[in-house]
Amino acid sequence: MPETQPTQLTAARAAALIRAKQLSPVEYTQAVLDQAGRRADLNAFATLLPEQALAAARAAEQAVMDGRPLGPLHGVPVSVKDQVDMAGVVTGHGSAVYADNTAAGDDILVRRLREAGAIIFGKTRLPEFGHKGLTDSPVYGLTANPWDTSRTAGGSSGGAAVAVAAGIGPVALGTDGAGSVRIPAACCGLVGLKPTLGTLPWQQGSDTFGNYTYAGPMTRSVTDAAVMFTAMAGPSPADPWSLAQAGSPPRLNPALAGNDLSGLRIGYIERATNPRLAADMAEATRRSLAVLEGLGAVVTPVTDPIDWIEFPARILYQANYAVSMARHLPQWQDRMDPVLLAFVERGNGFGLHEFRQGQYARTRLFRSIQALFERFDLLVTPTLSRTALPADFDAADDEVEVEGELCGITRQGWSSYVYPFNLTGHPALTVPNGFGTDGLPTAVQLVGPWGGDLDLLRLAGLLEAAAPWADYWPPGA
């Protein structure tokens, strides 16, 4: 039997115990479902699938007993954000609009997780259509941060982050359109990866060529993130960006192969559009940089005058919501999130010329970041400007407060480090690196060149080894 309770195992450890016949997939899955019941107060799940999950667990157990080949996630319970299709299960998108939207088939990423042996036991909450960096809805209420229920879990993959942080499954699949994996992972003390554009196929998008939405793993350990990433990577005929990646498997920078980082060049970006960085977040980032410097890396502040295109990017996001939501408004407007409706209204105020200028600005931002990788191997930023916002924060009108100073809306004052890399396509990974003065998790973001996903995971592994965090659990986990 495992040396700790099953719900506190990493996915890699659980899979190893299952292969060794020391952990029953059935008992493990039941323990996770029981934990979901105990922590129903967190409101992490849109759907739980106990019968389906236990049937899959029994089949997984029989495969072990029969000596059949086993995948890297064999028998491991995994949750999926309720924005990703599972055959025969409602894909609700956090909205009353899609309350009866039963998916005809599995998304390719769900299919690959199943092929890796994962047992998918539930679908997690998100704000309506994933429109904001907090997870609440007029339909289902608030998804609470397990470290402090008066704070947000982040969003839009908030339910996924809460589930993993609370021990309801060791790993989860999230999606990220403007930081929606990394924001909640940072708020809840997890690893969260937004991969290189096209490395994990995204077949749900309606505009594949203008895509800035990604799927990515949310886990308690770097190894688990790497295992999930590898299991899901590869081209899909539905995603042209993934076809461009075909034949170019992720590669590792040789400078990261060992524990000697001598010669590794790291650029540190202290601020993006945010006017202020909280002192505890700044100190946590300095500690992470000190670890890397201690291993030989050369850390240099980035002083280039980068235009982070916050307003042009906002035009793209809000105008896209205005177009995509238009067909729902006549019937559903009175049941939709007021914040989403505010975004739609603002999006309707932008014209074609402004939208195209936003697309041109996206190209300029990409080239600015590309230029940095002529001098640096990797970039490091804080993930957020401060710890988790209050749970009742209004993303339409409230300003983010950092140490008594009002710093603008969330994209300006809080999550300004994350959305740019959705637009540029570069991989970005958030790593827990301690706790703030309020006792909530802090995090650092690692950014790599296109195709540098393994570089980020390797660097994150070194940070994890220097300051392990997987044994820290919120109350009730």
Stockholm file with secondary structure:
# STOCKHOLM 1.0

chainA/1-477         MPETQPTQLTAARAAALIRAKQLSPVEYTQAVLDQAGRRADLNAFATLLPEQALAAARAAEQAVMDGRPLGPLHGVPVSVKDQVDMAGVVTGHGSAVYADNTAAGDDILVRRLREAGAIIFGKTRLPEFGHKGLTDSPVYGLTANPWDTSRTAGGSSGGAAVAVAAGIGPVALGTDGAGSVRIPAACCGLVGLKPTLGTLPWQQGSDTFGNYTYAGPMTRSVTDAAVMFTAMAGPSPADPWSLAQAGSPPRLNPALAGNDLSGLRIGYIERATNPRLAADMAEATRRSLAVLEGLGAVVTPVTDPIDWIEFPARILYQANYAVSMARHLPQWQDRMDPVLLAFVERGNGFGLHEFRQGQYARTRLFRSIQALFERFDLLVTPTLSRTALPADFDAADDEVEVEGELCGITRQGWSSYVYPFNLTGHPALTVPNGFGTDGLPTAVQLVGPWGGDLDLLRLAGLLEAAAPWADYWPPGA
#=GR chainA/1-477 SS CCSSCGGGSCHHHHHHHHHTTSSCHHHHHHHHHHHHHHTGGGCCEEEECHHHHHHHHHHHHHHHHHTCCCCTTTTCEEEEETTSCCTTSBCCTTSGGGTTCBCSSCCHHHHHHHHTTCEEEEEECCSGGGCSSSCEETTTEECBCTTCTTBBCCSSSHHHHHHHHTTSSSEEEEEESSSTTHHHHHHHTCEEEECCTTTSCCCSCSCSTTCCCEEEEEESSHHHHHHHHHHHCSCBTTBHHHHHHTTCCCCCCGGGSSSCCTTCEEEECCCSSCSCCCHHHHHHHHHHHHHHHHTTCEEEECCCCCCCCHHHHHHHHHHHHHHHHTTTHHHHGGGSCHHHHHHHHHHHTCCHHHHHHHHHHHHHHHHHHHHHTTTCSEEEEESSSSSCCBTTCCTTTCCCEETTEECCSHHHHTSTTTHHHHHHCCCEEEEEEEECTTSCEEEEEEECSTTCHHHHHHHHHHHHHHSCCTTCCCTTC
#=GC SS_cons         CCSSCGGGSCHHHHHHHHHTTSSCHHHHHHHHHHHHHHTGGGCCEEEECHHHHHHHHHHHHHHHHHTCCCCTTTTCEEEEETTSCCTTSBCCTTSGGGTTCBCSSCCHHHHHHHHTTCEEEEEECCSGGGCSSSCEETTTEECBCTTCTTBBCCSSSHHHHHHHHTTSSSEEEEEESSSTTHHHHHHHTCEEEECCTTTSCCCSCSCSTTCCCEEEEEESSHHHHHHHHHHHCSCBTTBHHHHHHTTCCCCCCGGGSSSCCTTCEEEECCCSSCSCCCHHHHHHHHHHHHHHHHTTCEEEECCCCCCCCHHHHHHHHHHHHHHHHTTTHHHHGGGSCHHHHHHHHHHHTCCHHHHHHHHHHHHHHHHHHHHHTTTCSEEEEESSSSSCCBTTCCTTTCCCEETTEECCSHHHHTSTTTHHHHHHCCCEEEEEEEECTTSCEEEEEEECSTTCHHHHHHHHHHHHHHSCCTTCCCTTC
//
